[in-house]
């Protein structure tokens, strides 16, 4: 079943077609990230997918990178896919998901997704 989702774009990247849903294996958020049309340089960023309860409290944050590279050429604006998998124990209590772009590298070395 679908879960309400909120997205927060970054200064140099945009999120597109983001969705979250419960299925037989748990809670997942997925979508596409692409460069801002006016951004041609190096991008050092990652994503946070946050499971929220009915009161808006954070239940779990999953840090992820998108799959593949975001081309730097003017003619190539191909987006990259991402997917975040949440802990099954968190899934039942999740009312919504927030996905945001964060500047810099991943904060943890044990990021999932």
Helices and strands as residue ranges (DSSP letters): E 2-8, E 13-23, E 26-35, E 45-52, E 58-64, E 80-85, H 88-91, E 96-103
